[in-house]
Amino acid sequence: MEGRLSSDILRGHTDTIVLASLQKRDRYGFEIYNRVLQKTNNLYELKETTLYSSYKRLEKDGFIESYWGDETQGGRRKYYRITDVGRLLYQQKLKDYEFTKQILEKLFMEE
């Protein structure tokens, strides 16, 4: 398959992608955008508007927190960190993904 992955295929997984990006350290918004491009070798792009909607929703629901960085050069960056309840949600999302993957594999396999 050539080109980029259709956004329809991963629709509904944006929040999980954001939570995964925050597992090891805090990141600023555009850094997460670039991380998705890098990890997928530019085969999948999450639109910035989609990402920022996810940040807002996750923060409102208490799964992430934000704070302003203290950069000495350039503009200030808004950083995001995952909360304890966000880590629990991420673990549940991973379980849901594994279950979904098992179901799809059964449905896609020839008998």
Phi and psi restraints in degrees (range 20) as a CNS / XPLOR table:
assign (resid 1 and name C) (resid 2 and name N)
       (resid 2 and name CA) (resid 2 and name C) 1.0 -106.5 20.0 2
assign (resid 2 and name N) (resid 2 and name CA)
       (resid 2 and name C) (resid 3 and name N) 1.0 162.5 20.0 2
assign (resid 2 and name C) (resid 3 and name N)
       (resid 3 and name CA) (resid 3 and name C) 1.0 86.2 20.0 2
assign (resid 3 and name N) (resid 3 and name CA)
       (resid 3 and name C) (resid 4 and name N) 1.0 -159.5 20.0 2
assign (resid 3 and name C) (resid 4 and name N)
       (resid 4 and name CA) (resid 4 and name C) 1.0 -97.7 20.0 2
assign (resid 4 and name N) (resid 4 and name CA)
       (resid 4 and name C) (resid 5 and name N) 1.0 157.0 20.0 2
assign (resid 4 and name C) (resid 5 and name N)
       (resid 5 and name CA) (resid 5 and name C) 1.0 -71.5 20.0 2
assign (resid 5 and name N) (resid 5 and name CA)
       (resid 5 and name C) (resid 6 and name N) 1.0 135.8 20.0 2
assign (resid 5 and name C) (resid 6 and name N)
       (resid 6 and name CA) (resid 6 and name C) 1.0 -64.4 20.0 2
assign (resid 6 and name N) (resid 6 and name CA)
       (resid 6 and name C) (resid 7 and name N) 1.0 135.1 20.0 2
assign (resid 6 and name C) (resid 7 and name N)
       (resid 7 and name CA) (resid 7 and name C) 1.0 -64.8 20.0 2
assign (resid 7 and name N) (resid 7 and name CA)
       (resid 7 and name C) (resid 8 and name N) 1.0 -21.9 20.0 2
assign (resid 7 and name C) (resid 8 and name N)
       (resid 8 and name CA) (resid 8 and name C) 1.0 -62.6 20.0 2
assign (resid 8 and name N) (resid 8 and name CA)
       (resid 8 and name C) (resid 9 and name N) 1.0 -32.7 20.0 2
assign (resid 8 and name C) (resid 9 and name N)
       (resid 9 and name CA) (resid 9 and name C) 1.0 -65.3 20.0 2
assign (resid 9 and name N) (resid 9 and name CA)
       (resid 9 and name C) (resid 10 and name N) 1.0 -36.0 20.0 2
assign (resid 9 and name C) (resid 10 and name N)
       (resid 10 and name CA) (resid 10 and name C) 1.0 -104.5 20.0 2
assign (resid 10 and name N) (resid 10 and name CA)
       (resid 10 and name C) (resid 11 and name N) 1.0 9.0 20.0 2
assign (resid 10 and name C) (resid 11 and name N)
       (resid 11 and name CA) (resid 11 and name C) 1.0 -57.0 20.0 2
assign (resid 11 and name N) (resid 11 and name CA)
       (resid 11 and name C) (resid 12 and name N) 1.0 136.9 20.0 2
assign (resid 11 and name C) (resid 12 and name N)
       (resid 12 and name CA) (resid 12 and name C) 1.0 92.5 20.0 2
assign (resid 12 and name N) (resid 12 and name CA)
       (resid 12 and name C) (resid 13 and name N) 1.0 -5.5 20.0 2
assign (resid 12 and name C) (resid 13 and name N)
       (resid 13 and name CA) (resid 13 and name C) 1.0 -110.0 20.0 2
assign (resid 13 and name N) (resid 13 and name CA)
       (resid 13 and name C) (resid 14 and name N) 1.0 4.1 20.0 2
assign (resid 13 and name C) (resid 14 and name N)
       (resid 14 and name CA) (resid 14 and name C) 1.0 -58.9 20.0 2
assign (resid 14 and name N) (resid 14 and name CA)
       (resid 14 and name C) (resid 15 and name N) 1.0 -46.4 20.0 2
assign (resid 14 and name C) (resid 15 and name N)
       (resid 15 and name CA) (resid 15 and name C) 1.0 -60.2 20.0 2
assign (resid 15 and name N) (resid 15 and name CA)
       (resid 15 and name C) (resid 16 and name N) 1.0 -40.2 20.0 2
assign (resid 15 and name C) (resid 16 and name N)
       (resid 16 and name CA) (resid 16 and name C) 1.0 -66.6 20.0 2
assign (resid 16 and name N) (resid 16 and name CA)
       (resid 16 and name C) (resid 17 and name N) 1.0 -38.6 20.0 2
assign (resid 16 and name C) (resid 17 and name N)
       (resid 17 and name CA) (resid 17 and name C) 1.0 -62.6 20.0 2
assign (resid 17 and name N) (resid 17 and name CA)
       (resid 17 and name C) (resid 18 and name N) 1.0 -42.9 20.0 2
assign (resid 17 and name C) (resid 18 and name N)
       (resid 18 and name CA) (resid 18 and name C) 1.0 -63.0 20.0 2
assign (resid 18 and name N) (resid 18 and name CA)
       (resid 18 and name C) (resid 19 and name N) 1.0 -47.9 20.0 2
assign (resid 18 and name C) (resid 19 and name N)
       (resid 19 and name CA) (resid 19 and name C) 1.0 -61.2 20.0 2
assign (resid 19 and name N) (resid 19 and name CA)
       (resid 19 and name C) (resid 20 and name N) 1.0 -38.9 20.0 2
assign (resid 19 and name C) (resid 20 and name N)
       (resid 20 and name CA) (resid 20 and name C) 1.0 -63.0 20.0 2
assign (resid 20 and name N) (resid 20 and name CA)
       (resid 20 and name C) (resid 21 and name N) 1.0 -38.9 20.0 2
assign (resid 20 and name C) (resid 21 and name N)
       (resid 21 and name CA) (resid 21 and name C) 1.0 -66.9 20.0 2
assign (resid 21 and name N) (resid 21 and name CA)
       (resid 21 and name C) (resid 22 and name N) 1.0 -21.3 20.0 2
assign (resid 21 and name C) (resid 22 and name N)
       (resid 22 and name CA) (resid 22 and name C) 1.0 -102.3 20.0 2
assign (resid 22 and name N) (resid 22 and name CA)
       (resid 22 and name C) (resid 23 and name N) 1.0 6.7 20.0 2
assign (resid 22 and name C) (resid 23 and name N)
       (resid 23 and name CA) (resid 23 and name C) 1.0 -63.4 20.0 2
assign (resid 23 and name N) (resid 23 and name CA)
       (resid 23 and name C) (resid 24 and name N) 1.0 -40.4 20.0 2
assign (resid 23 and name C) (resid 24 and name N)
       (resid 24 and name CA) (resid 24 and name C) 1.0 -99.2 20.0 2
assign (resid 24 and name N) (resid 24 and name CA)
       (resid 24 and name C) (resid 25 and name N) 1.0 -24.7 20.0 2
assign (resid 24 and name C) (resid 25 and name N)
       (resid 25 and name CA) (resid 25 and name C) 1.0 -164.6 20.0 2
assign (resid 25 and name N) (resid 25 and name CA)
       (resid 25 and name C) (resid 26 and name N) 1.0 163.7 20.0 2
assign (resid 25 and name C) (resid 26 and name N)
       (resid 26 and name CA) (resid 26 and name C) 1.0 -69.6 20.0 2
assign (resid 26 and name N) (resid 26 and name CA)
       (resid 26 and name C) (resid 27 and name N) 1.0 149.0 20.0 2
assign (resid 26 and name C) (resid 27 and name N)
       (resid 27 and name CA) (resid 27 and name C) 1.0 -142.2 20.0 2
assign (resid 27 and name N) (resid 27 and name CA)
       (resid 27 and name C) (resid 28 and name N) 1.0 154.3 20.0 2
assign (resid 27 and name C) (resid 28 and name N)
       (resid 28 and name CA) (resid 28 and name C) 1.0 -90.8 20.0 2
assign (resid 28 and name N) (resid 28 and name CA)
       (resid 28 and name C) (resid 29 and name N) 1.0 161.2 20.0 2
assign (resid 28 and name C) (resid 29 and name N)
       (resid 29 and name CA) (resid 29 and name C) 1.0 -53.1 20.0 2
assign (resid 29 and name N) (resid 29 and name CA)
       (resid 29 and name C) (resid 30 and name N) 1.0 -51.5 20.0 2
assign (resid 29 and name C) (resid 30 and name N)
       (resid 30 and name CA) (resid 30 and name C) 1.0 -69.3 20.0 2
assign (resid 30 and name N) (resid 30 and name CA)
       (resid 30 and name C) (resid 31 and name N) 1.0 -25.7 20.0 2
assign (resid 30 and name C) (resid 31 and name N)
       (resid 31 and name CA) (resid 31 and name C) 1.0 -64.3 20.0 2
assign (resid 31 and name N) (resid 31 and name CA)
       (resid 31 and name C) (resid 32 and name N) 1.0 -39.1 20.0 2
assign (resid 31 and name C) (resid 32 and name N)
       (resid 32 and name CA) (resid 32 and name C) 1.0 -66.0 20.0 2
assign (resid 32 and name N) (resid 32 and name CA)
       (resid 32 and name C) (resid 33 and name N) 1.0 -42.5 20.0 2
assign (resid 32 and name C) (resid 33 and name N)
       (resid 33 and name CA) (resid 33 and name C) 1.0 -55.3 20.0 2
assign (resid 33 and name N) (resid 33 and name CA)
       (resid 33 and name C) (resid 34 and name N) 1.0 -50.5 20.0 2
assign (resid 33 and name C) (resid 34 and name N)
       (resid 34 and name CA) (resid 34 and name C) 1.0 -65.3 20.0 2
assign (resid 34 and name N) (resid 34 and name CA)
       (resid 34 and name C) (resid 35 and name N) 1.0 -34.7 20.0 2
assign (resid 34 and name C) (resid 35 and name N)
       (resid 35 and name CA) (resid 35 and name C) 1.0 -63.1 20.0 2
assign (resid 35 and name N) (resid 35 and name CA)
       (resid 35 and name C) (resid 36 and name N) 1.0 -41.2 20.0 2
assign (resid 35 and name C) (resid 36 and name N)
       (resid 36 and name CA) (resid 36 and name C) 1.0 -61.6 20.0 2
assign (resid 36 and name N) (resid 36 and name CA)
       (resid 36 and name C) (resid 37 and name N) 1.0 -46.1 20.0 2
assign (resid 36 and name C) (resid 37 and name N)
       (resid 37 and name CA) (resid 37 and name C) 1.0 -60.2 20.0 2
assign (resid 37 and name N) (resid 37 and name CA)
       (resid 37 and name C) (resid 38 and name N) 1.0 -45.8 20.0 2
assign (resid 37 and name C) (resid 38 and name N)
       (resid 38 and name CA) (resid 38 and name C) 1.0 -64.2 20.0 2
assign (resid 38 and name N) (resid 38 and name CA)
       (resid 38 and name C) (resid 39 and name N) 1.0 -48.5 20.0 2
assign (resid 38 and name C) (resid 39 and name N)
       (resid 39 and name CA) (resid 39 and name C) 1.0 -66.0 20.0 2
assign (resid 39 and name N) (resid 39 and name CA)
       (resid 39 and name C) (resid 40 and name N) 1.0 -23.8 20.0 2
assign (resid 39 and name C) (resid 40 and name N)
       (resid 40 and name CA) (resid 40 and name C) 1.0 -103.7 20.0 2
assign (resid 40 and name N) (resid 40 and name CA)
       (resid 40 and name C) (resid 41 and name N) 1.0 10.5 20.0 2
assign (resid 40 and name C) (resid 41 and name N)
       (resid 41 and name CA) (resid 41 and name C) 1.0 51.4 20.0 2
assign (resid 41 and name N) (resid 41 and name CA)
       (resid 41 and name C) (resid 42 and name N) 1.0 42.1 20.0 2
assign (resid 41 and name C) (resid 42 and name N)
       (resid 42 and name CA) (resid 42 and name C) 1.0 64.5 20.0 2
assign (resid 42 and name N) (resid 42 and name CA)
       (resid 42 and name C) (resid 43 and name N) 1.0 18.4 20.0 2
assign (resid 42 and name C) (resid 43 and name N)
       (resid 43 and name CA) (resid 43 and name C) 1.0 -86.3 20.0 2
assign (resid 43 and name N) (resid 43 and name CA)
       (resid 43 and name C) (resid 44 and name N) 1.0 -15.7 20.0 2
assign (resid 43 and name C) (resid 44 and name N)
       (resid 44 and name CA) (resid 44 and name C) 1.0 -139.2 20.0 2
assign (resid 44 and name N) (resid 44 and name CA)
       (resid 44 and name C) (resid 45 and name N) 1.0 128.8 20.0 2
assign (resid 44 and name C) (resid 45 and name N)
       (resid 45 and name CA) (resid 45 and name C) 1.0 -122.9 20.0 2
assign (resid 45 and name N) (resid 45 and name CA)
       (resid 45 and name C) (resid 46 and name N) 1.0 123.4 20.0 2
assign (resid 45 and name C) (resid 46 and name N)
       (resid 46 and name CA) (resid 46 and name C) 1.0 -88.4 20.0 2
assign (resid 46 and name N) (resid 46 and name CA)
       (resid 46 and name C) (resid 47 and name N) 1.0 124.2 20.0 2
assign (resid 46 and name C) (resid 47 and name N)
       (resid 47 and name CA) (resid 47 and name C) 1.0 -62.4 20.0 2
assign (resid 47 and name N) (resid 47 and name CA)
       (resid 47 and name C) (resid 48 and name N) 1.0 143.4 20.0 2
assign (resid 47 and name C) (resid 48 and name N)
       (resid 48 and name CA) (resid 48 and name C) 1.0 -58.3 20.0 2
assign (resid 48 and name N) (resid 48 and name CA)
       (resid 48 and name C) (resid 49 and name N) 1.0 -39.2 20.0 2
assign (resid 48 and name C) (resid 49 and name N)
       (resid 49 and name CA) (resid 49 and name C) 1.0 -63.4 20.0 2
assign (resid 49 and name N) (resid 49 and name CA)
       (resid 49 and name C) (resid 50 and name N) 1.0 -37.4 20.0 2
assign (resid 49 and name C) (resid 50 and name N)
       (resid 50 and name CA) (resid 50 and name C) 1.0 -65.2 20.0 2
assign (resid 50 and name N) (resid 50 and name CA)
       (resid 50 and name C) (resid 51 and name N) 1.0 -44.5 20.0 2
assign (resid 50 and name C) (resid 51 and name N)
       (resid 51 and name CA) (resid 51 and name C) 1.0 -62.6 20.0 2
assign (resid 51 and name N) (resid 51 and name CA)
       (resid 51 and name C) (resid 52 and name N) 1.0 -46.9 20.0 2
assign (resid 51 and name C) (resid 52 and name N)
       (resid 52 and name CA) (resid 52 and name C) 1.0 -68.6 20.0 2
assign (resid 52 and name N) (resid 52 and name CA)
       (resid 52 and name C) (resid 53 and name N) 1.0 -29.3 20.0 2
assign (resid 52 and name C) (resid 53 and name N)
       (resid 53 and name CA) (resid 53 and name C) 1.0 -65.5 20.0 2
assign (resid 53 and name N) (resid 53 and name CA)
       (resid 53 and name C) (resid 54 and name N) 1.0 -39.8 20.0 2
assign (resid 53 and name C) (resid 54 and name N)
       (resid 54 and name CA) (resid 54 and name C) 1.0 -64.6 20.0 2
assign (resid 54 and name N) (resid 54 and name CA)
       (resid 54 and name C) (resid 55 and name N) 1.0 -45.2 20.0 2
assign (resid 54 and name C) (resid 55 and name N)
       (resid 55 and name CA) (resid 55 and name C) 1.0 -56.6 20.0 2
assign (resid 55 and name N) (resid 55 and name CA)
       (resid 55 and name C) (resid 56 and name N) 1.0 -46.9 20.0 2
assign (resid 55 and name C) (resid 56 and name N)
       (resid 56 and name CA) (resid 56 and name C) 1.0 -62.3 20.0 2
assign (resid 56 and name N) (resid 56 and name CA)
       (resid 56 and name C) (resid 57 and name N) 1.0 -45.6 20.0 2
assign (resid 56 and name C) (resid 57 and name N)
       (resid 57 and name CA) (resid 57 and name C) 1.0 -64.6 20.0 2
assign (resid 57 and name N) (resid 57 and name CA)
       (resid 57 and name C) (resid 58 and name N) 1.0 -47.0 20.0 2
assign (resid 57 and name C) (resid 58 and name N)
       (resid 58 and name CA) (resid 58 and name C) 1.0 -63.7 20.0 2
assign (resid 58 and name N) (resid 58 and name CA)
       (resid 58 and name C) (resid 59 and name N) 1.0 -37.3 20.0 2
assign (resid 58 and name C) (resid 59 and name N)
       (resid 59 and name CA) (resid 59 and name C) 1.0 -69.9 20.0 2
assign (resid 59 and name N) (resid 59 and name CA)
       (resid 59 and name C) (resid 60 and name N) 1.0 -43.5 20.0 2
assign (resid 59 and name C) (resid 60 and name N)
       (resid 60 and name CA) (resid 60 and name C) 1.0 -58.3 20.0 2
assign (resid 60 and name N) (resid 60 and name CA)
       (resid 60 and name C) (resid 61 and name N) 1.0 -37.5 20.0 2
assign (resid 60 and name C) (resid 61 and name N)
       (resid 61 and name CA) (resid 61 and name C) 1.0 -86.9 20.0 2
assign (resid 61 and name N) (resid 61 and name CA)
       (resid 61 and name C) (resid 62 and name N) 1.0 0.1 20.0 2
assign (resid 61 and name C) (resid 62 and name N)
       (resid 62 and name CA) (resid 62 and name C) 1.0 84.4 20.0 2
assign (resid 62 and name N) (resid 62 and name CA)
       (resid 62 and name C) (resid 63 and name N) 1.0 13.9 20.0 2
assign (resid 62 and name C) (resid 63 and name N)
       (resid 63 and name CA) (resid 63 and name C) 1.0 -88.2 20.0 2
assign (resid 63 and name N) (resid 63 and name CA)
       (resid 63 and name C) (resid 64 and name N) 1.0 -23.4 20.0 2
assign (resid 63 and name C) (resid 64 and name N)
       (resid 64 and name CA) (resid 64 and name C) 1.0 -137.2 20.0 2
assign (resid 64 and name N) (resid 64 and name CA)
       (resid 64 and name C) (resid 65 and name N) 1.0 162.9 20.0 2
assign (resid 64 and name C) (resid 65 and name N)
       (resid 65 and name CA) (resid 65 and name C) 1.0 -126.7 20.0 2
assign (resid 65 and name N) (resid 65 and name CA)
       (resid 65 and name C) (resid 66 and name N) 1.0 156.7 20.0 2
assign (resid 65 and name C) (resid 66 and name N)
       (resid 66 and name CA) (resid 66 and name C) 1.0 -126.3 20.0 2
assign (resid 66 and name N) (resid 66 and name CA)
       (resid 66 and name C) (resid 67 and name N) 1.0 157.0 20.0 2
assign (resid 66 and name C) (resid 67 and name N)
       (resid 67 and name CA) (resid 67 and name C) 1.0 -156.2 20.0 2
assign (resid 67 and name N) (resid 67 and name CA)
       (resid 67 and name C) (resid 68 and name N) 1.0 158.0 20.0 2
assign (resid 67 and name C) (resid 68 and name N)
       (resid 68 and name CA) (resid 68 and name C) 1.0 -89.3 20.0 2
assign (resid 68 and name N) (resid 68 and name CA)
       (resid 68 and name C) (resid 69 and name N) 1.0 133.4 20.0 2
assign (resid 68 and name C) (resid 69 and name N)
       (resid 69 and name CA) (resid 69 and name C) 1.0 -74.6 20.0 2
assign (resid 69 and name N) (resid 69 and name CA)
       (resid 69 and name C) (resid 70 and name N) 1.0 168.5 20.0 2
assign (resid 69 and name C) (resid 70 and name N)
       (resid 70 and name CA) (resid 70 and name C) 1.0 -116.1 20.0 2
assign (resid 70 and name N) (resid 70 and name CA)
       (resid 70 and name C) (resid 71 and name N) 1.0 50.1 20.0 2
assign (resid 70 and name C) (resid 71 and name N)
       (resid 71 and name CA) (resid 71 and name C) 1.0 -59.1 20.0 2
assign (resid 71 and name N) (resid 71 and name CA)
       (resid 71 and name C) (resid 72 and name N) 1.0 138.4 20.0 2
assign (resid 71 and name C) (resid 72 and name N)
       (resid 72 and name CA) (resid 72 and name C) 1.0 -89.1 20.0 2
assign (resid 72 and name N) (resid 72 and name CA)
       (resid 72 and name C) (resid 73 and name N) 1.0 -19.9 20.0 2
assign (resid 72 and name C) (resid 73 and name N)
       (resid 73 and name CA) (resid 73 and name C) 1.0 -124.6 20.0 2
assign (resid 73 and name N) (resid 73 and name CA)
       (resid 73 and name C) (resid 74 and name N) 1.0 144.2 20.0 2
assign (resid 73 and name C) (resid 74 and name N)
       (resid 74 and name CA) (resid 74 and name C) 1.0 77.1 20.0 2
assign (resid 74 and name N) (resid 74 and name CA)
       (resid 74 and name C) (resid 75 and name N) 1.0 -174.3 20.0 2
assign (resid 74 and name C) (resid 75 and name N)
       (resid 75 and name CA) (resid 75 and name C) 1.0 -74.6 20.0 2
assign (resid 75 and name N) (resid 75 and name CA)
       (resid 75 and name C) (resid 76 and name N) 1.0 158.5 20.0 2
assign (resid 75 and name C) (resid 76 and name N)
       (resid 76 and name CA) (resid 76 and name C) 1.0 -71.7 20.0 2
assign (resid 76 and name N) (resid 76 and name CA)
       (resid 76 and name C) (resid 77 and name N) 1.0 144.9 20.0 2
assign (resid 76 and name C) (resid 77 and name N)
       (resid 77 and name CA) (resid 77 and name C) 1.0 -112.6 20.0 2
assign (resid 77 and name N) (resid 77 and name CA)
       (resid 77 and name C) (resid 78 and name N) 1.0 141.6 20.0 2
assign (resid 77 and name C) (resid 78 and name N)
       (resid 78 and name CA) (resid 78 and name C) 1.0 -92.2 20.0 2
assign (resid 78 and name N) (resid 78 and name CA)
       (resid 78 and name C) (resid 79 and name N) 1.0 120.3 20.0 2
assign (resid 78 and name C) (resid 79 and name N)
       (resid 79 and name CA) (resid 79 and name C) 1.0 -99.2 20.0 2
assign (resid 79 and name N) (resid 79 and name CA)
       (resid 79 and name C) (resid 80 and name N) 1.0 153.3 20.0 2
assign (resid 79 and name C) (resid 80 and name N)
       (resid 80 and name CA) (resid 80 and name C) 1.0 -123.2 20.0 2
assign (resid 80 and name N) (resid 80 and name CA)
       (resid 80 and name C) (resid 81 and name N) 1.0 142.4 20.0 2
assign (resid 80 and name C) (resid 81 and name N)
       (resid 81 and name CA) (resid 81 and name C) 1.0 -132.7 20.0 2
assign (resid 81 and name N) (resid 81 and name CA)
       (resid 81 and name C) (resid 82 and name N) 1.0 146.2 20.0 2
assign (resid 81 and name C) (resid 82 and name N)
       (resid 82 and name CA) (resid 82 and name C) 1.0 -81.7 20.0 2
assign (resid 82 and name N) (resid 82 and name CA)
       (resid 82 and name C) (resid 83 and name N) 1.0 143.0 20.0 2
assign (resid 82 and name C) (resid 83 and name N)
       (resid 83 and name CA) (resid 83 and name C) 1.0 -93.6 20.0 2
assign (resid 83 and name N) (resid 83 and name CA)
       (resid 83 and name C) (resid 84 and name N) 1.0 171.9 20.0 2
assign (resid 83 and name C) (resid 84 and name N)
       (resid 84 and name CA) (resid 84 and name C) 1.0 -60.7 20.0 2
assign (resid 84 and name N) (resid 84 and name CA)
       (resid 84 and name C) (resid 85 and name N) 1.0 -41.4 20.0 2
assign (resid 84 and name C) (resid 85 and name N)
       (resid 85 and name CA) (resid 85 and name C) 1.0 -68.8 20.0 2
assign (resid 85 and name N) (resid 85 and name CA)
       (resid 85 and name C) (resid 86 and name N) 1.0 -29.9 20.0 2
assign (resid 85 and name C) (resid 86 and name N)
       (resid 86 and name CA) (resid 86 and name C) 1.0 -66.4 20.0 2
assign (resid 86 and name N) (resid 86 and name CA)
       (resid 86 and name C) (resid 87 and name N) 1.0 -37.3 20.0 2
assign (resid 86 and name C) (resid 87 and name N)
       (resid 87 and name CA) (resid 87 and name C) 1.0 -65.1 20.0 2
assign (resid 87 and name N) (resid 87 and name CA)
       (resid 87 and name C) (resid 88 and name N) 1.0 -39.2 20.0 2
assign (resid 87 and name C) (resid 88 and name N)
       (resid 88 and name CA) (resid 88 and name C) 1.0 -63.7 20.0 2
assign (resid 88 and name N) (resid 88 and name CA)
       (resid 88 and name C) (resid 89 and name N) 1.0 -43.4 20.0 2
assign (resid 88 and name C) (resid 89 and name N)
       (resid 89 and name CA) (resid 89 and name C) 1.0 -61.2 20.0 2
assign (resid 89 and name N) (resid 89 and name CA)
       (resid 89 and name C) (resid 90 and name N) 1.0 -42.7 20.0 2
assign (resid 89 and name C) (resid 90 and name N)
       (resid 90 and name CA) (resid 90 and name C) 1.0 -60.1 20.0 2
assign (resid 90 and name N) (resid 90 and name CA)
       (resid 90 and name C) (resid 91 and name N) 1.0 -44.0 20.0 2
assign (resid 90 and name C) (resid 91 and name N)
       (resid 91 and name CA) (resid 91 and name C) 1.0 -61.6 20.0 2
assign (resid 91 and name N) (resid 91 and name CA)
       (resid 91 and name C) (resid 92 and name N) 1.0 -40.2 20.0 2
assign (resid 91 and name C) (resid 92 and name N)
       (resid 92 and name CA) (resid 92 and name C) 1.0 -66.2 20.0 2
assign (resid 92 and name N) (resid 92 and name CA)
       (resid 92 and name C) (resid 93 and name N) 1.0 -40.2 20.0 2
assign (resid 92 and name C) (resid 93 and name N)
       (resid 93 and name CA) (resid 93 and name C) 1.0 -63.3 20.0 2
assign (resid 93 and name N) (resid 93 and name CA)
       (resid 93 and name C) (resid 94 and name N) 1.0 -36.6 20.0 2
assign (resid 93 and name C) (resid 94 and name N)
       (resid 94 and name CA) (resid 94 and name C) 1.0 -64.4 20.0 2
assign (resid 94 and name N) (resid 94 and name CA)
       (resid 94 and name C) (resid 95 and name N) 1.0 -41.6 20.0 2
assign (resid 94 and name C) (resid 95 and name N)
       (resid 95 and name CA) (resid 95 and name C) 1.0 -63.3 20.0 2
assign (resid 95 and name N) (resid 95 and name CA)
       (resid 95 and name C) (resid 96 and name N) 1.0 -43.2 20.0 2
assign (resid 95 and name C) (resid 96 and name N)
       (resid 96 and name CA) (resid 96 and name C) 1.0 -60.9 20.0 2
assign (resid 96 and name N) (resid 96 and name CA)
       (resid 96 and name C) (resid 97 and name N) 1.0 -41.2 20.0 2
assign (resid 96 and name C) (resid 97 and name N)
       (resid 97 and name CA) (resid 97 and name C) 1.0 -62.0 20.0 2
assign (resid 97 and name N) (resid 97 and name CA)
       (resid 97 and name C) (resid 98 and name N) 1.0 -47.1 20.0 2
assign (resid 97 and name C) (resid 98 and name N)
       (resid 98 and name CA) (resid 98 and name C) 1.0 -60.9 20.0 2
assign (resid 98 and name N) (resid 98 and name CA)
       (resid 98 and name C) (resid 99 and name N) 1.0 -41.8 20.0 2
assign (resid 98 and name C) (resid 99 and name N)
       (resid 99 and name CA) (resid 99 and name C) 1.0 -64.2 20.0 2
assign (resid 99 and name N) (resid 99 and name CA)
       (resid 99 and name C) (resid 100 and name N) 1.0 -45.5 20.0 2
assign (resid 99 and name C) (resid 100 and name N)
       (resid 100 and name CA) (resid 100 and name C) 1.0 -61.4 20.0 2
assign (resid 100 and name N) (resid 100 and name CA)
       (resid 100 and name C) (resid 101 and name N) 1.0 -42.4 20.0 2
assign (resid 100 and name C) (resid 101 and name N)
       (resid 101 and name CA) (resid 101 and name C) 1.0 -60.9 20.0 2
assign (resid 101 and name N) (resid 101 and name CA)
       (resid 101 and name C) (resid 102 and name N) 1.0 -42.4 20.0 2
assign (resid 101 and name C) (resid 102 and name N)
       (resid 102 and name CA) (resid 102 and name C) 1.0 -62.5 20.0 2
assign (resid 102 and name N) (resid 102 and name CA)
       (resid 102 and name C) (resid 103 and name N) 1.0 -43.4 20.0 2
assign (resid 102 and name C) (resid 103 and name N)
       (resid 103 and name CA) (resid 103 and name C) 1.0 -64.0 20.0 2
assign (resid 103 and name N) (resid 103 and name CA)
       (resid 103 and name C) (resid 104 and name N) 1.0 -46.8 20.0 2
assign (resid 103 and name C) (resid 104 and name N)
       (resid 104 and name CA) (resid 104 and name C) 1.0 -62.8 20.0 2
assign (resid 104 and name N) (resid 104 and name CA)
       (resid 104 and name C) (resid 105 and name N) 1.0 -40.1 20.0 2
assign (resid 104 and name C) (resid 105 and name N)
       (resid 105 and name CA) (resid 105 and name C) 1.0 -61.0 20.0 2
assign (resid 105 and name N) (resid 105 and name CA)
       (resid 105 and name C) (resid 106 and name N) 1.0 -40.5 20.0 2
assign (resid 105 and name C) (resid 106 and name N)
       (resid 106 and name CA) (resid 106 and name C) 1.0 -65.2 20.0 2
assign (resid 106 and name N) (resid 106 and name CA)
       (resid 106 and name C) (resid 107 and name N) 1.0 -40.0 20.0 2
assign (resid 106 and name C) (resid 107 and name N)
       (resid 107 and name CA) (resid 107 and name C) 1.0 -73.0 20.0 2
assign (resid 107 and name N) (resid 107 and name CA)
       (resid 107 and name C) (resid 108 and name N) 1.0 -31.2 20.0 2
assign (resid 107 and name C) (resid 108 and name N)
       (resid 108 and name CA) (resid 108 and name C) 1.0 -84.6 20.0 2
assign (resid 108 and name N) (resid 108 and name CA)
       (resid 108 and name C) (resid 109 and name N) 1.0 -21.6 20.0 2
assign (resid 108 and name C) (resid 109 and name N)
       (resid 109 and name CA) (resid 109 and name C) 1.0 -76.1 20.0 2
assign (resid 109 and name N) (resid 109 and name CA)
       (resid 109 and name C) (resid 110 and name N) 1.0 139.1 20.0 2
assign (resid 109 and name C) (resid 110 and name N)
       (resid 110 and name CA) (resid 110 and name C) 1.0 -74.4 20.0 2
assign (resid 110 and name N) (resid 110 and name CA)
       (resid 110 and name C) (resid 111 and name N) 1.0 149.9 20.0 2
